[in-house]
Amino acid sequence: MEYSTDFVLALISRIHTKSAEFTNSRLPQENGLVSSHGFILFQLAEKEKLTMKDIASIINRDKSTTTVLIKKLLDKGLVKQESSIDDKRIKYITLTAKGKKLNSLTSSISRELLDVCYQGFSQQEKETLLSLLCRLNGNIENSLKATLKATS
């Protein structure tokens, strides 16, 4: 399929979908987990503990979707939930030992996906791609902020 510059967002969407399919095809099917679960595990491994609000923001999902994703991880014993000492309404999510083990698997799947994505790319091309995608993302975020500010 050939793309023009007008189809950049369609291509990004397609890459996102195919990346999720790649990841999901390598996750153990008996767990019933999807790539979003792996991303949550990765973020928890990086930051040790996060609130539900933090997780929703990081994975760019609404609160109800995030709650469903976390509930599955809780049910599988991959994460645990603890109330904040200062404010019982705030719940922190942390990895369990079982979650850390699965995170190792999902991290290796992510590394494999990156290797596939970057086949034939030089280091400079990788850096250029990242820079351009960050600029594109920043343009969209700035436009959204301006729109929200104008409507407030």
C-alpha positions in Angstrom: 0.0 0.0 0.0 1.3 3.4 -0.9 0.9 6.5 1.3 1.1 10.2 0.6 1.9 12.8 3.2 -1.8 13.3 3.7 -2.2 9.8 5.1 0.5 10.0 7.8 -2.1 9.7 10.6 -3.7 6.7 8.9 -0.2 5.1 8.7 0.6 5.8 12.3 -2.8 4.3 13.3 -2.0 1.2 11.2 1.5 0.9 12.8 -0.2 1.1 16.2 -2.7 -1.6 15.4 0.0 -3.9 13.8 2.3 -3.4 16.8 -0.5 -4.4 19.2 -1.2 -7.5 17.0 2.5 -8.4 17.1 2.6 -8.1 20.9 -0.6 -9.9 21.4 0.4 -12.8 19.2 3.4 -13.4 21.5 1.7 -13.1 24.9 0.7 -16.3 26.6 -2.9 -16.9 25.4 -4.0 -18.5 28.7 -3.5 -15.2 30.5 -6.0 -13.4 28.4 -3.8 -10.3 28.5 -3.3 -7.7 25.8 -0.6 -5.3 24.9 -2.1 -2.5 27.1 -1.5 -4.8 30.1 2.1 -5.2 29.1 2.5 -1.4 28.8 1.1 -1.0 32.3 3.5 -3.6 33.7 6.4 -1.9 32.0 5.4 1.5 33.5 5.1 0.0 37.0 8.5 -1.6 36.6 9.9 1.8 35.7 8.2 3.8 38.4 7.6 1.2 41.1 4.2 2.5 42.1 1.5 4.6 40.4 -1.9 5.9 41.1 -4.9 4.9 38.9 -5.0 8.5 37.7 -1.3 8.3 36.7 -1.7 5.0 34.9 -4.7 6.4 33.0 -2.7 9.4 31.9 0.3 7.4 30.9 -1.6 4.8 28.8 -3.9 7.5 27.4 -7.1 5.8 28.4 -10.1 7.0 30.4 -10.6 6.0 34.1 -13.1 3.3 33.4 -11.0 1.5 30.8 -7.9 1.8 33.1 -10.0 0.3 36.0 -10.9 -2.7 33.8 -7.3 -3.2 32.7 -6.0 -3.0 36.3 -8.8 -5.3 37.6 -7.6 -8.0 35.3 -4.0 -7.6 36.5 -5.2 -7.7 40.1 -7.2 -10.9 39.4 -4.2 -12.5 37.8 -2.0 -11.6 40.8 0.3 -9.5 38.7 -0.3 -6.2 40.6 -1.5 -5.3 44.0 -3.4 -2.2 45.2 -2.6 -0.2 48.4 -4.3 2.8 49.8 -2.3 5.9 50.4 -1.4 6.5 54.1 -2.3 10.2 53.7 -5.5 9.9 51.7 -7.4 6.6 51.6 -9.2 7.6 48.4 -5.8 7.4 46.5 -4.9 3.8 45.5 -1.4 2.9 44.5 -0.7 0.1 42.1 2.5 -1.9 42.4 3.9 -5.0 40.7 3.9 -8.4 42.5 6.7 -10.9 42.0 4.5 -12.6 39.4 4.0 -9.3 37.7 7.8 -8.7 37.6 8.3 -12.0 36.0 5.7 -11.4 33.3 7.2 -7.9 32.7 10.4 -9.6 31.8 8.5 -11.5 29.0 6.7 -8.4 27.8 9.9 -6.4 27.8 11.6 -9.0 25.6 8.5 -8.9 23.2 8.9 -5.1 23.0 12.6 -5.5 22.3 11.8 -8.0 19.5 9.2 -5.6 18.1 11.7 -2.7 18.1 14.2 -4.9 16.3 11.6 -5.7 13.6 10.6 -2.1 13.3 14.1 -0.8 12.9 15.4 -3.4 10.5 17.6 -1.6 8.0 17.6 1.7 9.9 20.8 3.6 10.7 21.1 5.1 14.2 20.7 8.6 12.5 17.5 7.5 10.9 16.1 6.2 14.2 16.9 9.5 15.9 15.4 11.5 13.0 12.2 9.4 13.1 11.9 9.9 16.8 12.5 13.6 16.5 9.9 14.0 13.8 7.3 11.9 15.6 7.9 13.9 18.8 7.4 17.2 16.9 4.1 15.8 15.3 2.9 14.7 18.8 3.8 18.1 20.3 1.9 20.0 17.5 -1.2 18.0 18.2 -0.9 18.4 22.0 -0.3 22.1 21.7 -3.4 22.5 19.4 -5.5 20.5 21.9 -4.3 22.7 24.8 -5.1 25.9 22.8 -8.6 24.5 21.9 -9.3 23.6 25.6 -8.1 27.0 26.7 -10.3 28.8 24.2 -13.4 26.9 25.3 -12.8 27.4 29.0 
